[in-house]
Amino acid sequence: MVLINGLINAGVVLNLLPTTGLPFPFISYGGSSLFVHMTGVGILLNISKNLEPSFRDFTSELEREGWRK
């Protein structure tokens, strides 16, 4: 979402695309756009923080502790 808005704005600045009216992510004035982008990034950060370890991580941890040989 942020990357697409950034690329569209870069295309407008370089006169490759017509003027669209999309606010630049995290920089342009606009409360609803800023809220949506911050919410999206917050959700992604929360997902990445709360990922459970995979089975491979669990089995390699058991091997390091000497439970499996």
mmCIF file of the N, C-alpha and C atoms, coordinates in Angstrom:
data_MODEL
# 
_entry.id   MODEL 
# 
loop_
_atom_site.group_PDB 
_atom_site.id 
_atom_site.type_symbol 
_atom_site.label_atom_id 
_atom_site.label_alt_id 
_atom_site.label_comp_id 
_atom_site.label_asym_id 
_atom_site.label_entity_id 
_atom_site.label_seq_id 
_atom_site.pdbx_PDB_ins_code 
_atom_site.Cartn_x 
_atom_site.Cartn_y 
_atom_site.Cartn_z 
_atom_site.occupancy 
_atom_site.B_iso_or_equiv 
_atom_site.pdbx_formal_charge 
_atom_site.auth_seq_id 
_atom_site.auth_comp_id 
_atom_site.auth_asym_id 
_atom_site.auth_atom_id 
_atom_site.pdbx_PDB_model_num 
ATOM 1   N N  . MET A 1 1  ? 0.830  -1.184  0.000   1.00 0.00 ? 1  MET A N  1 
ATOM 2   C CA . MET A 1 1  ? 0.000  0.000   0.000   1.00 0.00 ? 1  MET A CA 1 
ATOM 3   C C  . MET A 1 1  ? 0.880  1.254   0.000   1.00 0.00 ? 1  MET A C  1 
ATOM 4   N N  . VAL A 1 2  ? 1.869  1.278   0.879   1.00 0.00 ? 2  VAL A N  1 
ATOM 5   C CA . VAL A 1 2  ? 2.750  2.436   0.962   1.00 0.00 ? 2  VAL A CA 1 
ATOM 6   C C  . VAL A 1 2  ? 3.624  2.514   -0.279  1.00 0.00 ? 2  VAL A C  1 
ATOM 7   N N  . LEU A 1 3  ? 4.118  1.375   -0.735  1.00 0.00 ? 3  LEU A N  1 
ATOM 8   C CA . LEU A 1 3  ? 4.986  1.343   -1.910  1.00 0.00 ? 3  LEU A CA 1 
ATOM 9   C C  . LEU A 1 3  ? 4.249  1.803   -3.163  1.00 0.00 ? 3  LEU A C  1 
ATOM 10  N N  . ILE A 1 4  ? 3.021  1.363   -3.331  1.00 0.00 ? 4  ILE A N  1 
ATOM 11  C CA . ILE A 1 4  ? 2.250  1.756   -4.514  1.00 0.00 ? 4  ILE A CA 1 
ATOM 12  C C  . ILE A 1 4  ? 1.985  3.259   -4.509  1.00 0.00 ? 4  ILE A C  1 
ATOM 13  N N  . ASN A 1 5  ? 1.586  3.814   -3.354  1.00 0.00 ? 5  ASN A N  1 
ATOM 14  C CA . ASN A 1 5  ? 1.364  5.267   -3.277  1.00 0.00 ? 5  ASN A CA 1 
ATOM 15  C C  . ASN A 1 5  ? 2.647  6.032   -3.553  1.00 0.00 ? 5  ASN A C  1 
ATOM 16  N N  . GLY A 1 6  ? 3.766  5.543   -3.031  1.00 0.00 ? 6  GLY A N  1 
ATOM 17  C CA . GLY A 1 6  ? 5.050  6.197   -3.274  1.00 0.00 ? 6  GLY A CA 1 
ATOM 18  C C  . GLY A 1 6  ? 5.446  6.162   -4.740  1.00 0.00 ? 6  GLY A C  1 
ATOM 19  N N  . LEU A 1 7  ? 5.235  5.015   -5.391  1.00 0.00 ? 7  LEU A N  1 
ATOM 20  C CA . LEU A 1 7  ? 5.572  4.916   -6.816  1.00 0.00 ? 7  LEU A CA 1 
ATOM 21  C C  . LEU A 1 7  ? 4.678  5.806   -7.676  1.00 0.00 ? 7  LEU A C  1 
ATOM 22  N N  . ILE A 1 8  ? 3.410  5.873   -7.354  1.00 0.00 ? 8  ILE A N  1 
ATOM 23  C CA . ILE A 1 8  ? 2.501  6.749   -8.113  1.00 0.00 ? 8  ILE A CA 1 
ATOM 24  C C  . ILE A 1 8  ? 2.914  8.204   -7.937  1.00 0.00 ? 8  ILE A C  1 
ATOM 25  N N  . ASN A 1 9  ? 3.240  8.607   -6.709  1.00 0.00 ? 9  ASN A N  1 
ATOM 26  C CA . ASN A 1 9  ? 3.668  9.985   -6.485  1.00 0.00 ? 9  ASN A CA 1 
ATOM 27  C C  . ASN A 1 9  ? 4.979  10.280  -7.200  1.00 0.00 ? 9  ASN A C  1 
ATOM 28  N N  . ALA A 1 10 ? 5.903  9.335   -7.215  1.00 0.00 ? 10 ALA A N  1 
ATOM 29  C CA . ALA A 1 10 ? 7.163  9.536   -7.935  1.00 0.00 ? 10 ALA A CA 1 
ATOM 30  C C  . ALA A 1 10 ? 6.900  9.682   -9.433  1.00 0.00 ? 10 ALA A C  1 
ATOM 31  N N  . GLY A 1 11 ? 5.974  8.895   -9.970  1.00 0.00 ? 11 GLY A N  1 
ATOM 32  C CA . GLY A 1 11 ? 5.618  9.022   -11.382 1.00 0.00 ? 11 GLY A CA 1 
ATOM 33  C C  . GLY A 1 11 ? 4.996  10.364  -11.709 1.00 0.00 ? 11 GLY A C  1 
ATOM 34  N N  . VAL A 1 12 ? 4.200  10.917  -10.803 1.00 0.00 ? 12 VAL A N  1 
ATOM 35  C CA . VAL A 1 12 ? 3.596  12.239  -11.011 1.00 0.00 ? 12 VAL A CA 1 
ATOM 36  C C  . VAL A 1 12 ? 4.678  13.317  -10.986 1.00 0.00 ? 12 VAL A C  1 
ATOM 37  N N  . VAL A 1 13 ? 5.616  13.203  -10.052 1.00 0.00 ? 13 VAL A N  1 
ATOM 38  C CA . VAL A 1 13 ? 6.688  14.193  -9.951  1.00 0.00 ? 13 VAL A CA 1 
ATOM 39  C C  . VAL A 1 13 ? 7.567  14.179  -11.201 1.00 0.00 ? 13 VAL A C  1 
ATOM 40  N N  . LEU A 1 14 ? 7.794  13.005  -11.757 1.00 0.00 ? 14 LEU A N  1 
ATOM 41  C CA . LEU A 1 14 ? 8.635  12.878  -12.953 1.00 0.00 ? 14 LEU A CA 1 
ATOM 42  C C  . LEU A 1 14 ? 7.857  13.086  -14.249 1.00 0.00 ? 14 LEU A C  1 
ATOM 43  N N  . ASN A 1 15 ? 6.594  13.488  -14.150 1.00 0.00 ? 15 ASN A N  1 
ATOM 44  C CA . ASN A 1 15 ? 5.708  13.728  -15.293 1.00 0.00 ? 15 ASN A CA 1 
ATOM 45  C C  . ASN A 1 15 ? 5.511  12.475  -16.143 1.00 0.00 ? 15 ASN A C  1 
ATOM 46  N N  . LEU A 1 16 ? 5.565  11.308  -15.539 1.00 0.00 ? 16 LEU A N  1 
ATOM 47  C CA . LEU A 1 16 ? 5.299  10.060  -16.234 1.00 0.00 ? 16 LEU A CA 1 
ATOM 48  C C  . LEU A 1 16 ? 3.835  9.651   -16.099 1.00 0.00 ? 16 LEU A C  1 
ATOM 49  N N  . LEU A 1 17 ? 3.166  10.157  -15.061 1.00 0.00 ? 17 LEU A N  1 
ATOM 50  C CA . LEU A 1 17 ? 1.763  9.863   -14.804 1.00 0.00 ? 17 LEU A CA 1 
ATOM 51  C C  . LEU A 1 17 ? 0.996  11.169  -14.627 1.00 0.00 ? 17 LEU A C  1 
ATOM 52  N N  . PRO A 1 18 ? -0.301 11.146  -14.897 1.00 0.00 ? 18 PRO A N  1 
ATOM 53  C CA . PRO A 1 18 ? -1.095 12.366  -14.655 1.00 0.00 ? 18 PRO A CA 1 
ATOM 54  C C  . PRO A 1 18 ? -1.255 12.627  -13.158 1.00 0.00 ? 18 PRO A C  1 
ATOM 55  N N  . THR A 1 19 ? -1.533 13.866  -12.813 1.00 0.00 ? 19 THR A N  1 
ATOM 56  C CA . THR A 1 19 ? -1.736 14.235  -11.414 1.00 0.00 ? 19 THR A CA 1 
ATOM 57  C C  . THR A 1 19 ? -2.928 13.472  -10.861 1.00 0.00 ? 19 THR A C  1 
ATOM 58  N N  . THR A 1 20 ? -2.742 12.840  -9.696  1.00 0.00 ? 20 THR A N  1 
ATOM 59  C CA . THR A 1 20 ? -3.786 11.968  -9.158  1.00 0.00 ? 20 THR A CA 1 
ATOM 60  C C  . THR A 1 20 ? -4.471 12.531  -7.924  1.00 0.00 ? 20 THR A C  1 
ATOM 61  N N  . GLY A 1 21 ? -3.744 13.147  -7.031  1.00 0.00 ? 21 GLY A N  1 
ATOM 62  C CA . GLY A 1 21 ? -4.325 13.642  -5.795  1.00 0.00 ? 21 GLY A CA 1 
ATOM 63  C C  . GLY A 1 21 ? -4.113 12.712  -4.628  1.00 0.00 ? 21 GLY A C  1 
ATOM 64  N N  . LEU A 1 22 ? -3.309 11.669  -4.801  1.00 0.00 ? 22 LEU A N  1 
ATOM 65  C CA . LEU A 1 22 ? -2.991 10.780  -3.685  1.00 0.00 ? 22 LEU A CA 1 
ATOM 66  C C  . LEU A 1 22 ? -2.000 11.473  -2.755  1.00 0.00 ? 22 LEU A C  1 
ATOM 67  N N  . PRO A 1 23 ? -2.242 11.429  -1.461  1.00 0.00 ? 23 PRO A N  1 
ATOM 68  C CA . PRO A 1 23 ? -1.273 12.017  -0.540  1.00 0.00 ? 23 PRO A CA 1 
ATOM 69  C C  . PRO A 1 23 ? -0.032 11.131  -0.421  1.00 0.00 ? 23 PRO A C  1 
ATOM 70  N N  . PHE A 1 24 ? 1.117  11.750  -0.229  1.00 0.00 ? 24 PHE A N  1 
ATOM 71  C CA . PHE A 1 24 ? 2.359  11.008  -0.078  1.00 0.00 ? 24 PHE A CA 1 
ATOM 72  C C  . PHE A 1 24 ? 2.361  10.335  1.282   1.00 0.00 ? 24 PHE A C  1 
ATOM 73  N N  . PRO A 1 25 ? 2.650  9.017   1.344   1.00 0.00 ? 25 PRO A N  1 
ATOM 74  C CA . PRO A 1 25 ? 2.550  8.285   2.616   1.00 0.00 ? 25 PRO A CA 1 
ATOM 75  C C  . PRO A 1 25 ? 3.429  8.870   3.718   1.00 0.00 ? 25 PRO A C  1 
ATOM 76  N N  . PHE A 1 26 ? 2.853  9.120   4.884   1.00 0.00 ? 26 PHE A N  1 
ATOM 77  C CA . PHE A 1 26 ? 3.513  9.595   6.106   1.00 0.00 ? 26 PHE A CA 1 
ATOM 78  C C  . PHE A 1 26 ? 4.056  11.017  6.010   1.00 0.00 ? 26 PHE A C  1 
ATOM 79  N N  . ILE A 1 27 ? 3.916  11.681  4.887   1.00 0.00 ? 27 ILE A N  1 
ATOM 80  C CA . ILE A 1 27 ? 4.493  13.019  4.744   1.00 0.00 ? 27 ILE A CA 1 
ATOM 81  C C  . ILE A 1 27 ? 3.424  14.061  4.454   1.00 0.00 ? 27 ILE A C  1 
ATOM 82  N N  . SER A 1 28 ? 2.555  13.818  3.488   1.00 0.00 ? 28 SER A N  1 
ATOM 83  C CA . SER A 1 28 ? 1.561  14.804  3.088   1.00 0.00 ? 28 SER A CA 1 
ATOM 84  C C  . SER A 1 28 ? 0.527  15.027  4.173   1.00 0.00 ? 28 SER A C  1 
ATOM 85  N N  . TYR A 1 29 ? -0.055 16.215  4.158   1.00 0.00 ? 29 TYR A N  1 
ATOM 86  C CA . TYR A 1 29 ? -1.098 16.557  5.106   1.00 0.00 ? 29 TYR A CA 1 
ATOM 87  C C  . TYR A 1 29 ? -2.354 15.779  4.760   1.00 0.00 ? 29 TYR A C  1 
ATOM 88  N N  . GLY A 1 30 ? -2.953 15.145  5.721   1.00 0.00 ? 30 GLY A N  1 
ATOM 89  C CA . GLY A 1 30 ? -4.191 14.402  5.519   1.00 0.00 ? 30 GLY A CA 1 
ATOM 90  C C  . GLY A 1 30 ? -4.369 13.428  6.660   1.00 0.00 ? 30 GLY A C  1 
ATOM 91  N N  . GLY A 1 31 ? -5.322 13.684  7.500   1.00 0.00 ? 31 GLY A N  1 
ATOM 92  C CA . GLY A 1 31 ? -5.492 12.875  8.695   1.00 0.00 ? 31 GLY A CA 1 
ATOM 93  C C  . GLY A 1 31 ? -5.937 11.453  8.413   1.00 0.00 ? 31 GLY A C  1 
ATOM 94  N N  . SER A 1 32 ? -6.871 11.260  7.491   1.00 0.00 ? 32 SER A N  1 
ATOM 95  C CA . SER A 1 32 ? -7.369 9.909   7.240   1.00 0.00 ? 32 SER A CA 1 
ATOM 96  C C  . SER A 1 32 ? -6.308 9.055   6.564   1.00 0.00 ? 32 SER A C  1 
ATOM 97  N N  . SER A 1 33 ? -5.552 9.615   5.651   1.00 0.00 ? 33 SER A N  1 
ATOM 98  C CA . SER A 1 33 ? -4.488 8.864   4.987   1.00 0.00 ? 33 SER A CA 1 
ATOM 99  C C  . SER A 1 33 ? -3.405 8.468   5.985   1.00 0.00 ? 33 SER A C  1 
ATOM 100 N N  . LEU A 1 34 ? -3.023 9.398   6.828   1.00 0.00 ? 34 LEU A N  1 
ATOM 101 C CA . LEU A 1 34 ? -2.009 9.103   7.841   1.00 0.00 ? 34 LEU A CA 1 
ATOM 102 C C  . LEU A 1 34 ? -2.506 8.022   8.797   1.00 0.00 ? 34 LEU A C  1 
ATOM 103 N N  . PHE A 1 35 ? -3.758 8.100   9.191   1.00 0.00 ? 35 PHE A N  1 
ATOM 104 C CA . PHE A 1 35 ? -4.339 7.103   10.087  1.00 0.00 ? 35 PHE A CA 1 
ATOM 105 C C  . PHE A 1 35 ? -4.343 5.721   9.444   1.00 0.00 ? 35 PHE A C  1 
ATOM 106 N N  . VAL A 1 36 ? -4.741 5.625   8.191   1.00 0.00 ? 36 VAL A N  1 
ATOM 107 C CA . VAL A 1 36 ? -4.806 4.331   7.501   1.00 0.00 ? 36 VAL A CA 1 
ATOM 108 C C  . VAL A 1 36 ? -3.411 3.736   7.344   1.00 0.00 ? 36 VAL A C  1 
ATOM 109 N N  . HIS A 1 37 ? -2.432 4.553   6.958   1.00 0.00 ? 37 HIS A N  1 
ATOM 110 C CA . HIS A 1 37 ? -1.075 4.045   6.788   1.00 0.00 ? 37 HIS A CA 1 
ATOM 111 C C  . HIS A 1 37 ? -0.462 3.612   8.133   1.00 0.00 ? 37 HIS A C  1 
ATOM 112 N N  . MET A 1 38 ? -0.656 4.405   9.161   1.00 0.00 ? 38 MET A N  1 
ATOM 113 C CA . MET A 1 38 ? -0.122 4.040   10.474  1.00 0.00 ? 38 MET A CA 1 
ATOM 114 C C  . MET A 1 38 ? -0.789 2.767   11.004  1.00 0.00 ? 38 MET A C  1 
ATOM 115 N N  . THR A 1 39 ? -2.090 2.630   10.790  1.00 0.00 ? 39 THR A N  1 
ATOM 116 C CA . THR A 1 39 ? -2.798 1.428   11.217  1.00 0.00 ? 39 THR A CA 1 
ATOM 117 C C  . THR A 1 39 ? -2.271 0.205   10.473  1.00 0.00 ? 39 THR A C  1 
ATOM 118 N N  . GLY A 1 40 ? -2.074 0.325   9.169   1.00 0.00 ? 40 GLY A N  1 
ATOM 119 C CA . GLY A 1 40 ? -1.556 -0.781  8.375   1.00 0.00 ? 40 GLY A CA 1 
ATOM 120 C C  . GLY A 1 40 ? -0.170 -1.209  8.813   1.00 0.00 ? 40 GLY A C  1 
ATOM 121 N N  . VAL A 1 41 ? 0.708  -0.257  9.052   1.00 0.00 ? 41 VAL A N  1 
ATOM 122 C CA . VAL A 1 41 ? 2.063  -0.573  9.506   1.00 0.00 ? 41 VAL A CA 1 
ATOM 123 C C  . VAL A 1 41 ? 2.019  -1.172  10.906  1.00 0.00 ? 41 VAL A C  1 
ATOM 124 N N  . GLY A 1 42 ? 1.151  -0.668  11.765  1.00 0.00 ? 42 GLY A N  1 
ATOM 125 C CA . GLY A 1 42 ? 1.016  -1.219  13.109  1.00 0.00 ? 42 GLY A CA 1 
ATOM 126 C C  . GLY A 1 42 ? 0.548  -2.665  13.094  1.00 0.00 ? 42 GLY A C  1 
ATOM 127 N N  . ILE A 1 43 ? -0.385 -2.982  12.216  1.00 0.00 ? 43 ILE A N  1 
ATOM 128 C CA . ILE A 1 43 ? -0.858 -4.365  12.097  1.00 0.00 ? 43 ILE A CA 1 
ATOM 129 C C  . ILE A 1 43 ? 0.270  -5.269  11.618  1.00 0.00 ? 43 ILE A C  1 
ATOM 130 N N  . LEU A 1 44 ? 1.037  -4.818  10.625  1.00 0.00 ? 44 LEU A N  1 
ATOM 131 C CA . LEU A 1 44 ? 2.161  -5.625  10.131  1.00 0.00 ? 44 LEU A CA 1 
ATOM 132 C C  . LEU A 1 44 ? 3.219  -5.834  11.205  1.00 0.00 ? 44 LEU A C  1 
ATOM 133 N N  . LEU A 1 45 ? 3.509  -4.799  11.983  1.00 0.00 ? 45 LEU A N  1 
ATOM 134 C CA . LEU A 1 45 ? 4.489  -4.942  13.055  1.00 0.00 ? 45 LEU A CA 1 
ATOM 135 C C  . LEU A 1 45 ? 3.997  -5.900  14.137  1.00 0.00 ? 45 LEU A C  1 
ATOM 136 N N  . ASN A 1 46 ? 2.705  -5.844  14.452  1.00 0.00 ? 46 ASN A N  1 
ATOM 137 C CA . ASN A 1 46 ? 2.139  -6.742  15.448  1.00 0.00 ? 46 ASN A CA 1 
ATOM 138 C C  . ASN A 1 46 ? 2.189  -8.189  14.966  1.00 0.00 ? 46 ASN A C  1 
ATOM 139 N N  . ILE A 1 47 ? 1.893  -8.413  13.691  1.00 0.00 ? 47 ILE A N  1 
ATOM 140 C CA . ILE A 1 47 ? 1.958  -9.768  13.143  1.00 0.00 ? 47 ILE A CA 1 
ATOM 141 C C  . ILE A 1 47 ? 3.384  -10.288 13.198  1.00 0.00 ? 47 ILE A C  1 
ATOM 142 N N  . SER A 1 48 ? 4.344  -9.467  12.805  1.00 0.00 ? 48 SER A N  1 
ATOM 143 C CA . SER A 1 48 ? 5.736  -9.927  12.786  1.00 0.00 ? 48 SER A CA 1 
ATOM 144 C C  . SER A 1 48 ? 6.268  -10.165 14.196  1.00 0.00 ? 48 SER A C  1 
ATOM 145 N N  . LYS A 1 49 ? 5.765  -9.434  15.163  1.00 0.00 ? 49 LYS A N  1 
ATOM 146 C CA . LYS A 1 49 ? 6.222  -9.610  16.547  1.00 0.00 ? 49 LYS A CA 1 
ATOM 147 C C  . LYS A 1 49 ? 5.665  -10.879 17.163  1.00 0.00 ? 49 LYS A C  1 
ATOM 148 N N  . ASN A 1 50 ? 4.463  -11.252 16.806  1.00 0.00 ? 50 ASN A N  1 
ATOM 149 C CA . ASN A 1 50 ? 3.776  -12.371 17.444  1.00 0.00 ? 50 ASN A CA 1 
ATOM 150 C C  . ASN A 1 50 ? 3.798  -13.659 16.636  1.00 0.00 ? 50 ASN A C  1 
ATOM 151 N N  . LEU A 1 51 ? 4.716  -13.789 15.702  1.00 0.00 ? 51 LEU A N  1 
ATOM 152 C CA . LEU A 1 51 ? 4.802  -15.029 14.942  1.00 0.00 ? 51 LEU A CA 1 
ATOM 153 C C  . LEU A 1 51 ? 5.291  -16.157 15.842  1.00 0.00 ? 51 LEU A C  1 
ATOM 154 N N  . GLU A 1 52 ? 4.635  -17.289 15.745  1.00 0.00 ? 52 GLU A N  1 
ATOM 155 C CA . GLU A 1 52 ? 5.053  -18.441 16.519  1.00 0.00 ? 52 GLU A CA 1 
ATOM 156 C C  . GLU A 1 52 ? 6.195  -19.137 15.789  1.00 0.00 ? 52 GLU A C  1 
ATOM 157 N N  . PRO A 1 53 ? 7.116  -19.736 16.524  1.00 0.00 ? 53 PRO A N  1 
ATOM 158 C CA . PRO A 1 53 ? 8.220  -20.431 15.853  1.00 0.00 ? 53 PRO A CA 1 
ATOM 159 C C  . PRO A 1 53 ? 7.711  -21.643 15.073  1.00 0.00 ? 53 PRO A C  1 
ATOM 160 N N  . SER A 1 54 ? 8.385  -21.964 13.999  1.00 0.00 ? 54 SER A N  1 
ATOM 161 C CA . SER A 1 54 ? 7.978  -23.100 13.186  1.00 0.00 ? 54 SER A CA 1 
ATOM 162 C C  . SER A 1 54 ? 8.421  -24.408 13.836  1.00 0.00 ? 54 SER A C  1 
ATOM 163 N N  . PHE A 1 55 ? 7.949  -25.502 13.285  1.00 0.00 ? 55 PHE A N  1 
ATOM 164 C CA . PHE A 1 55 ? 8.317  -26.815 13.802  1.00 0.00 ? 55 PHE A CA 1 
ATOM 165 C C  . PHE A 1 55 ? 9.817  -27.033 13.658  1.00 0.00 ? 55 PHE A C  1 
ATOM 166 N N  . ARG A 1 56 ? 10.405 -26.537 12.563  1.00 0.00 ? 56 ARG A N  1 
ATOM 167 C CA . ARG A 1 56 ? 11.840 -26.676 12.348  1.00 0.00 ? 56 ARG A CA 1 
ATOM 168 C C  . ARG A 1 56 ? 12.624 -25.971 13.454  1.00 0.00 ? 56 ARG A C  1 
ATOM 169 N N  . ASP A 1 57 ? 12.189 -24.782 13.842  1.00 0.00 ? 57 ASP A N  1 
ATOM 170 C CA . ASP A 1 57 ? 12.855 -24.066 14.931  1.00 0.00 ? 57 ASP A CA 1 
ATOM 171 C C  . ASP A 1 57 ? 12.751 -24.845 16.239  1.00 0.00 ? 57 ASP A C  1 
ATOM 172 N N  . PHE A 1 58 ? 11.591 -25.454 16.470  1.00 0.00 ? 58 PHE A N  1 
ATOM 173 C CA . PHE A 1 58 ? 11.372 -26.195 17.706  1.00 0.00 ? 58 PHE A CA 1 
ATOM 174 C C  . PHE A 1 58 ? 12.264 -27.434 17.760  1.00 0.00 ? 58 PHE A C  1 
ATOM 175 N N  . THR A 1 59 ? 12.340 -28.185 16.653  1.00 0.00 ? 59 THR A N  1 
ATOM 176 C CA . THR A 1 59 ? 13.150 -29.405 16.655  1.00 0.00 ? 59 THR A CA 1 
ATOM 177 C C  . THR A 1 59 ? 14.636 -29.087 16.750  1.00 0.00 ? 59 THR A C  1 
ATOM 178 N N  . SER A 1 60 ? 15.089 -28.018 16.103  1.00 0.00 ? 60 SER A N  1 
ATOM 179 C CA . SER A 1 60 ? 16.507 -27.675 16.220  1.00 0.00 ? 60 SER A CA 1 
ATOM 180 C C  . SER A 1 60 ? 16.838 -27.216 17.635  1.00 0.00 ? 60 SER A C  1 
ATOM 181 N N  . GLU A 1 61 ? 15.888 -26.599 18.332  1.00 0.00 ? 61 GLU A N  1 
ATOM 182 C CA . GLU A 1 61 ? 16.110 -26.212 19.725  1.00 0.00 ? 61 GLU A CA 1 
ATOM 183 C C  . GLU A 1 61 ? 16.222 -27.447 20.613  1.00 0.00 ? 61 GLU A C  1 
ATOM 184 N N  . LEU A 1 62 ? 15.401 -28.460 20.335  1.00 0.00 ? 62 LEU A N  1 
ATOM 185 C CA . LEU A 1 62 ? 15.490 -29.708 21.095  1.00 0.00 ? 62 LEU A CA 1 
ATOM 186 C C  . LEU A 1 62 ? 16.845 -30.381 20.877  1.00 0.00 ? 62 LEU A C  1 
ATOM 187 N N  . GLU A 1 63 ? 17.339 -30.343 19.644  1.00 0.00 ? 63 GLU A N  1 
ATOM 188 C CA . GLU A 1 63 ? 18.635 -30.950 19.352  1.00 0.00 ? 63 GLU A CA 1 
ATOM 189 C C  . GLU A 1 63 ? 19.758 -30.214 20.076  1.00 0.00 ? 63 GLU A C  1 
ATOM 190 N N  . ARG A 1 64 ? 19.662 -28.897 20.141  1.00 0.00 ? 64 ARG A N  1 
ATOM 191 C CA . ARG A 1 64 ? 20.686 -28.123 20.848  1.00 0.00 ? 64 ARG A CA 1 
ATOM 192 C C  . ARG A 1 64 ? 20.700 -28.451 22.330  1.00 0.00 ? 64 ARG A C  1 
ATOM 193 N N  . GLU A 1 65 ? 19.538 -28.758 22.892  1.00 0.00 ? 65 GLU A N  1 
ATOM 194 C CA . GLU A 1 65 ? 19.459 -29.087 24.314  1.00 0.00 ? 65 GLU A CA 1 
ATOM 195 C C  . GLU A 1 65 ? 19.775 -30.552 24.577  1.00 0.00 ? 65 GLU A C  1 
ATOM 196 N N  . GLY A 1 66 ? 19.979 -31.353 23.551  1.00 0.00 ? 66 GLY A N  1 
ATOM 197 C CA . GLY A 1 66 ? 20.358 -32.742 23.715  1.00 0.00 ? 66 GLY A CA 1 
ATOM 198 C C  . GLY A 1 66 ? 19.194 -33.710 23.854  1.00 0.00 ? 66 GLY A C  1 
ATOM 199 N N  . TRP A 1 67 ? 17.989 -33.309 23.499  1.00 0.00 ? 67 TRP A N  1 
ATOM 200 C CA . TRP A 1 67 ? 16.823 -34.188 23.632  1.00 0.00 ? 67 TRP A CA 1 
ATOM 201 C C  . TRP A 1 67 ? 16.708 -35.162 22.469  1.00 0.00 ? 67 TRP A C  1 
ATOM 202 N N  . ARG A 1 68 ? 17.155 -34.754 21.298  1.00 0.00 ? 68 ARG A N  1 
ATOM 203 C CA . ARG A 1 68 ? 17.062 -35.631 20.120  1.00 0.00 ? 68 ARG A CA 1 
ATOM 204 C C  . ARG A 1 68 ? 18.456 -35.872 19.582  1.00 0.00 ? 68 ARG A C  1 
ATOM 205 N N  . LYS A 1 69 ? 18.687 -37.093 19.181  1.00 0.00 ? 69 LYS A N  1 
ATOM 206 C CA . LYS A 1 69 ? 19.973 -37.412 18.564  1.00 0.00 ? 69 LYS A CA 1 
ATOM 207 C C  . LYS A 1 69 ? 19.778 -38.265 17.353  1.00 0.00 ? 69 LYS A C  1 
# 
